[in-house]
Amino acid sequence: MHTVWKGAISFGLVHVPVKMFTATEDKDIRFRTIHKKCGTPISQTRRCAHCDQDVEPEELAKGFEYERGKFVLFSEEEIDALKPDSARVIQILDFVNLEEIDPIYFVKPYYLSPDMAGGGAYGLLLEAIKQTGKIGIAKISIRSKSSLAAIRVVDNCLCLETMHFPDEIRAISQVPNLPEQQAVNEKELQVAKLLIEQLSEPFSPEKYTDDYRSALLEAIEHKISGESIDIVAAPADKGSNVIDLMAALQASLDAVKIPTDSGKADKKPAAKESKAETKTKPAKAKTSKAAKKGTAS
């Protein structure tokens, strides 16, 4: 793993030297823009429209547009001088309960490992967090971006997850067309709750896969090997704008074989797949050309 940050965690008078590593991996398939005539990648150049010439990296500066067309400039040295202590030290400000934090605050996770002779202090903090069930709330600066952070334990490793500041979270009141509070049909509500109960099970992340990326990778392999493939768009769903909630709920219950007249409805055996699941479950690209054609578009 590549070290993305190096510093220390500080809580009270305890100083824990750590190295930071990205905990997630971007597996997006990236395409480059190619000139179809000759097959050459198109380069993105830095060009000044006013001077009508390309600009070298040493001629660039950071600029903030305070009025339309007017900028105040900063050099890299000036920006570095303004960086807070959190650029070098993760200062834990408070310890809180994880369930008190809305997931909307979380941004990106990182793993922390002990650096130099910090193994003892690292193990102490890890065990203290694990046994108290608390997480640390801190401030950190990574790549000129200051943010809040939550420090918690994942297996036997300290994990830091960057967080939004409160003023970065938009108010719900800004969301347009939210429905006003209205009376809910009690019978529809009971059926909806029954459906949720039947579809509930322990979270198993390994069962969720990126079918679109898999289809793209297979299409790429076909093209590399010179095989001809037809890629067409899947037909659009012609659904009705008129929604009969009870009918939709009943159809969903029927799809998982749940008798609505019984309070002790059992899930159907996992070995048998319902018709609705067969229709909606993404087909693997290897076995279904239709699935590949639909997702590759």
C-alpha positions as CSV (number, residue, x, y, z in Angstrom):
1,M,0.0,0.0,0.0
2,H,1.1,3.6,-0.7
3,T,1.4,5.9,2.3
4,V,-0.9,8.9,1.7
5,W,-0.2,10.7,5.0
6,K,2.3,10.5,7.8
7,G,2.0,12.1,11.2
8,A,0.6,11.2,14.6
9,I,-2.6,10.8,16.6
10,S,-2.8,12.9,19.7
11,F,-5.2,12.4,22.6
12,G,-4.5,14.0,25.9
13,L,-0.8,13.8,26.4
14,V,-0.5,10.5,24.4
15,H,1.3,10.8,21.0
16,V,0.8,7.9,18.5
17,P,3.0,8.1,15.4
18,V,1.0,6.6,12.4
19,K,1.1,6.1,8.7
20,M,-2.2,6.4,6.7
21,F,-3.2,4.2,3.8
22,T,-6.3,4.4,1.6
23,A,-8.8,1.7,2.7
24,T,-10.9,1.5,-0.5
25,E,-9.9,0.9,-4.1
26,D,-11.3,2.7,-7.1
27,K,-12.1,0.0,-9.7
28,D,-13.9,2.2,-12.2
29,I,-13.1,1.4,-15.8
30,R,-11.7,4.6,-17.4
31,F,-11.7,5.3,-21.1
32,R,-9.4,7.7,-22.8
33,T,-10.5,10.0,-25.7
34,I,-9.0,8.7,-28.9
35,H,-8.8,10.2,-32.4
36,K,-10.7,7.6,-34.4
37,K,-8.8,8.5,-37.6
38,C,-5.3,7.4,-36.4
39,G,-6.0,5.8,-32.9
40,T,-3.9,8.4,-31.0
41,P,-5.0,9.5,-27.5
42,I,-6.1,13.1,-27.3
43,S,-4.0,15.1,-24.8
44,Q,-5.4,17.8,-22.5
45,T,-3.2,20.9,-22.7
46,R,-3.1,23.9,-20.4
47,R,-3.7,26.9,-22.7
48,C,-4.4,30.6,-21.9
49,A,-7.2,31.9,-24.1
50,H,-6.1,35.5,-23.5
51,C,-2.4,35.0,-24.6
52,D,-3.3,32.2,-27.1
53,Q,-0.4,30.0,-26.0
54,D,0.3,26.9,-23.9
55,V,1.2,27.5,-20.3
56,E,4.0,25.7,-18.4
57,P,3.5,24.4,-14.9
58,E,5.9,26.9,-13.3
59,E,3.7,29.7,-14.8
60,L,0.6,28.6,-12.9
61,A,-0.8,29.9,-9.5
62,K,-3.8,29.3,-7.4
63,G,-6.6,31.8,-7.8
64,F,-9.9,32.5,-6.0
65,E,-12.6,34.2,-8.0
66,Y,-14.0,36.8,-5.5
67,E,-15.9,38.7,-8.3
68,R,-16.8,37.5,-11.8
69,G,-13.5,37.7,-13.8
70,K,-11.4,38.9,-10.8
71,F,-9.1,36.6,-8.9
72,V,-6.8,36.9,-5.9
73,L,-3.7,34.8,-6.3
74,F,-1.8,32.5,-3.9
75,S,1.5,30.8,-4.3
76,E,2.0,27.2,-3.0
77,E,4.2,28.6,-0.3
78,E,1.5,30.9,1.0
79,I,-1.0,28.1,1.1
80,D,1.4,25.8,2.9
81,A,2.0,28.5,5.5
82,L,-1.7,28.7,6.3
83,K,-2.1,24.9,6.9
84,P,-3.2,24.1,10.5
85,D,-1.5,21.8,12.9
86,S,-3.9,19.1,11.8
87,A,-1.8,18.8,8.6
88,R,0.8,16.9,10.8
89,V,-1.2,15.8,13.9
90,I,-4.6,14.1,14.2
91,Q,-5.9,15.8,17.3
92,I,-8.7,13.8,18.9
93,L,-11.2,16.3,20.3
94,D,-13.9,14.1,21.7
95,F,-15.0,10.5,22.1
96,V,-18.6,9.7,21.1
97,N,-20.9,6.8,20.3
98,L,-20.9,5.7,16.6
99,E,-24.7,5.4,16.5
100,E,-25.0,9.1,17.3
101,I,-23.4,10.0,13.9
102,D,-25.6,10.1,10.8
103,P,-24.0,8.3,7.9
104,I,-24.4,11.4,5.7
105,Y,-21.3,12.8,7.4
106,F,-18.9,10.1,6.4
107,V,-16.7,10.6,3.3
108,K,-13.8,8.2,2.8
109,P,-12.1,5.5,5.0
110,Y,-8.3,5.1,5.6
111,Y,-6.3,2.5,7.5
112,L,-3.8,3.7,10.1
113,S,-0.7,1.7,11.1
114,P,1.9,2.4,13.8
115,D,5.0,4.3,12.7
116,M,8.5,4.1,14.1
117,A,8.3,3.1,17.8
118,G,4.7,3.8,18.2
119,G,3.4,0.2,18.4
120,G,2.8,0.4,22.2
121,A,0.8,3.6,22.1
122,Y,-1.1,2.4,19.0
123,G,-2.1,-0.8,20.7
124,L,-3.2,1.1,23.8
125,L,-5.5,3.4,21.8
126,L,-6.9,0.5,19.7
127,E,-7.7,-1.6,22.8
128,A,-9.2,1.4,24.7
129,I,-11.5,2.3,21.8
130,K,-12.5,-1.4,21.4
131,Q,-13.4,-1.9,25.0
132,T,-15.2,1.4,25.6
133,G,-17.2,1.1,22.3
134,K,-16.4,4.8,21.6
135,I,-15.0,6.4,18.5
136,G,-12.7,9.5,18.4
137,I,-13.7,12.7,16.6
138,A,-10.7,14.6,15.3
139,K,-9.5,17.1,12.7
140,I,-7.1,16.3,9.9
141,S,-5.8,18.0,6.7
142,I,-5.1,15.8,3.7
143,R,-3.9,17.3,0.4
144,S,-4.9,20.8,1.3
145,K,-8.4,19.7,2.4
146,S,-9.3,20.1,6.1
147,S,-12.0,17.8,7.5
148,L,-13.4,16.2,10.5
149,A,-12.5,12.6,11.0
150,A,-13.8,9.6,13.0
151,I,-11.3,7.1,14.4
152,R,-12.6,3.6,15.1
153,V,-11.5,0.0,15.2
154,V,-11.9,-2.3,12.2
155,D,-10.8,-5.9,13.2
156,N,-7.3,-5.2,14.7
157,C,-6.6,-1.9,12.9
158,L,-7.4,1.7,13.6
159,C,-9.5,3.2,10.8
160,L,-9.9,6.9,10.2
161,E,-12.9,8.0,8.2
162,T,-13.0,11.6,6.9
163,M,-16.2,13.5,7.6
164,H,-18.0,16.5,6.3
165,F,-18.2,19.6,8.5
166,P,-21.8,20.5,9.5
167,D,-22.0,23.5,7.2
168,E,-21.1,21.2,4.3
169,I,-24.3,19.3,4.7
170,R,-27.2,20.9,2.8
171,A,-30.4,21.4,4.7
172,I,-33.3,19.0,3.9
173,S,-35.5,22.1,3.4
174,Q,-33.5,22.8,0.2
175,V,-34.7,19.5,-1.4
176,P,-37.6,20.3,-3.8
177,N,-40.9,18.5,-4.1
178,L,-40.7,16.6,-0.8
179,P,-44.1,15.2,0.2
180,E,-45.8,16.9,3.1
181,Q,-46.8,14.8,6.0
182,Q,-50.0,12.9,5.2
183,A,-52.1,10.1,6.6
184,V,-50.9,6.6,5.7
185,N,-53.3,3.8,4.9
186,E,-53.0,1.4,7.8
187,K,-53.6,-1.7,5.7
188,E,-50.9,-0.7,3.1
189,L,-48.5,0.1,6.0
190,Q,-48.9,-3.3,7.5
191,V,-48.3,-5.1,4.1
192,A,-45.3,-2.8,3.5
193,K,-43.8,-3.7,6.9
194,L,-44.4,-7.4,6.3
195,L,-42.6,-7.1,3.0
196,I,-39.6,-5.4,4.7
197,E,-39.5,-8.1,7.3
198,Q,-39.5,-10.8,4.6
199,L,-36.7,-9.1,2.7
200,S,-34.5,-8.5,5.8
201,E,-31.4,-10.5,6.5
202,P,-27.9,-10.0,7.9
203,F,-25.7,-7.7,5.7
204,S,-23.3,-9.8,3.5
205,P,-21.3,-7.4,1.4
206,E,-19.7,-10.2,-0.7
207,K,-23.1,-11.0,-2.4
208,Y,-23.2,-7.6,-4.0
209,T,-21.3,-7.2,-7.3
210,D,-20.7,-4.5,-9.9
211,D,-22.5,-6.2,-12.9
212,Y,-21.9,-3.2,-15.1
213,R,-18.1,-3.3,-14.6
214,S,-18.1,-7.1,-15.2
215,A,-20.0,-6.6,-18.5
216,L,-17.6,-3.9,-19.5
217,L,-14.5,-6.0,-18.7
218,E,-15.9,-8.9,-20.7
219,A,-16.7,-6.7,-23.7
220,I,-13.1,-5.3,-23.5
221,E,-11.7,-8.8,-23.5
222,H,-13.8,-9.7,-26.6
223,K,-12.5,-6.7,-28.5
224,I,-8.9,-7.3,-27.5
225,S,-9.2,-10.9,-28.8
226,G,-10.8,-9.6,-32.0
227,E,-14.2,-11.1,-31.5
228,S,-17.2,-9.2,-32.9
229,I,-19.9,-8.4,-30.4
230,D,-23.2,-6.6,-30.8
231,I,-24.0,-4.0,-28.0
232,V,-27.5,-2.6,-28.0
233,A,-29.5,-0.6,-25.5
234,A,-31.9,-2.5,-23.3
235,P,-35.6,-1.6,-24.0
236,A,-36.9,1.2,-21.8
237,D,-39.3,0.2,-19.0
238,K,-42.8,1.4,-20.0
239,G,-44.2,1.7,-16.6
240,S,-47.5,3.4,-15.7
241,N,-47.5,6.8,-14.0
242,V,-50.5,5.7,-12.0
243,I,-49.3,3.8,-8.9
244,D,-51.7,1.3,-7.1
245,L,-49.7,0.9,-3.9
246,M,-51.7,-2.1,-2.6
247,A,-51.5,-3.9,-5.9
248,A,-47.7,-3.3,-6.1
249,L,-47.2,-4.4,-2.5
250,Q,-49.4,-7.5,-3.1
251,A,-47.5,-8.4,-6.2
252,S,-44.2,-8.1,-4.3
253,L,-45.5,-10.3,-1.5
254,D,-46.7,-12.9,-4.1
255,A,-43.2,-12.8,-5.7
256,V,-41.7,-14.1,-2.5
257,K,-44.5,-16.5,-1.7
258,I,-45.8,-14.8,1.4
259,P,-49.4,-15.4,2.5
260,T,-50.8,-12.0,3.6
261,D,-53.5,-13.6,5.8
262,S,-50.9,-15.1,8.2
263,G,-49.0,-13.3,10.8
264,K,-46.4,-16.1,10.8
265,A,-45.5,-16.0,7.2
266,D,-42.2,-17.9,6.4
267,K,-39.7,-17.0,3.8
268,K,-39.6,-19.3,0.9
269,P,-36.6,-21.6,0.8
270,A,-33.5,-19.9,-0.6
271,A,-32.9,-22.7,-3.0
272,K,-36.0,-21.8,-5.0
273,E,-35.9,-18.5,-6.9
274,S,-39.1,-16.6,-7.5
275,K,-40.2,-15.5,-10.9
276,A,-39.9,-11.8,-9.9
277,E,-36.3,-12.4,-8.7
278,T,-35.5,-14.2,-12.0
279,K,-36.8,-11.2,-13.9
280,T,-35.0,-8.5,-11.9
281,K,-31.7,-10.3,-11.0
282,P,-28.9,-9.1,-13.3
283,A,-27.7,-11.9,-15.5
284,K,-24.0,-12.7,-15.6
285,A,-22.3,-11.5,-18.7
286,K,-20.7,-14.9,-19.4
287,T,-24.0,-16.7,-19.7
288,S,-26.4,-14.1,-21.0
289,K,-25.7,-11.9,-24.1
290,A,-28.8,-9.9,-23.4
291,A,-27.5,-8.9,-20.0
292,K,-24.2,-8.0,-21.6
293,K,-25.9,-6.0,-24.3
294,G,-28.1,-4.1,-21.8
295,T,-25.4,-3.2,-19.3
296,A,-22.6,-2.4,-21.7
297,S,-24.7,0.4,-23.2
